[in-house]
Amino acid sequence: MKFEIFNYFSYYQWWKNLDKFILTLIITLFLVGLFFSLVSTSLIASDKLDTNSYFFFFKHLFFVLLGLFIIFIFSYIDQKTLYRISIYIFLISLILLILVPFIGIEVKGSTRWLNLFFLPRLQPVELVKPFFIVILALIISNNKLSNFTIKFIISFVLTSSIALLLVLQPDLGQTLLIGLSWMILIFISGINLFLLIALSAVGVSLLLYIAFYVPKFEYIKNRLLSFFDTEKGSHNFQSDKALDSITSGGFFGKGIGEGTLKNRVPEAHTDYIISVISEEFGVLVIMLILFLFLIFIFSIFKKVNKEPDNSIKLILVGSASLILIQAMIHIGVNIRLFPTTGMTLPFLSYGGSSIISVSILSGIILNLTKRKV
């Protein structure tokens, strides 16, 4: 009986101290993704899979429900347990990322997924990202390492190792995301601005050298060249179709089920979900979605401003930045501001690994924004 009372009390305390506004925004974004999954992409995806009409939607729903459970777990546990679990899961996910080049599944020239019996088509980098932010923040804010240069070197080696594993897949989009996240955390921790600019220049130069002079990554060179030269090659086909769909949708869209992009572009329900939504529901709906993202990020930064603990500050800023940068890259690709990267839109895009990743991030954010007792 005492155990039951203790459980009830702990759940009550969890709910009482939880930031319900941020939780509402997270659930709203997931529901928006489910809605557009149902009305915009389910039928065409099911036709491709030769399954019943709502198979795609129910699969998306399953991962969202799994994601909500993950959010509860990571927001419920205490802070010390969160840090300890993060270290263990990060090491496991890093091992899985190392295994990708050896036993990974190749899809369209890239080997990014593992086929695990309990979770087929797992993309290990999606597990790495949230815990990478936690580990990076703990390294930078570690009081036992008083010398910032040592912290910087350790964080740089860790980030470079992950980036190298991603380049080998190859996955330029996720490499860029990891690199930018590291730069943001290093910048706000107090590094010299000129040193950061110099490192950024070296990193960009190295990526360009790999893309243009290493034969294995020739596809990246072709993609970059075709991005700047619209008449060259077929690499612009998907981005051009996505931009045309946004334009044709106008302010109010063509109506539910009237869009054509999902029929013409592979993986429209993941990499080009913003264009699919815009074509059928209009730019105004996209603006509302962006507004939700901005409120979500602003709500996190408000908490950061009041937080005295440096490690929590860094984790919250890193988590919010990761979500924001990924959303910006996704939207930038859809409006042809960036080359095609294969980046999903957090919360909205279909994809089990992506939903699990953003759920872990959301759980960590809710955990660290809880009201202190």
WOJOMO-V10348 format. One record per pair of residues at least 24 apart in sequence whose C-alpha atoms are under 6 Angstrom apart, sorted by the first residue. I is the first residue (numbers start at 0). J is the second residue. Records with the same first field share a line. If there is no record, write none. Layout:
I=J, J
This chain:
16=369, 370
17=369
18=369
28=346
29=346
32=347
39=256
62=351
66=355, 358
70=358, 362
73=362, 363
74=362, 363, 365, 366
85=130
89=127, 130
92=123, 126, 127
95=123
96=123
109=168, 169
110=168
111=168
121=352
122=352
125=352, 356
126=356
129=360
132=317
133=314
136=310, 313, 314
137=310
140=310
172=340
226=338
238=335
241=274, 333
242=334
244=278
245=274, 277, 278
248=277, 278, 281
249=281
250=281, 282, 283
251=280, 281
252=278, 279, 280, 281
253=279
254=279, 280
255=279
269=343, 348, 349
270=341, 342, 343
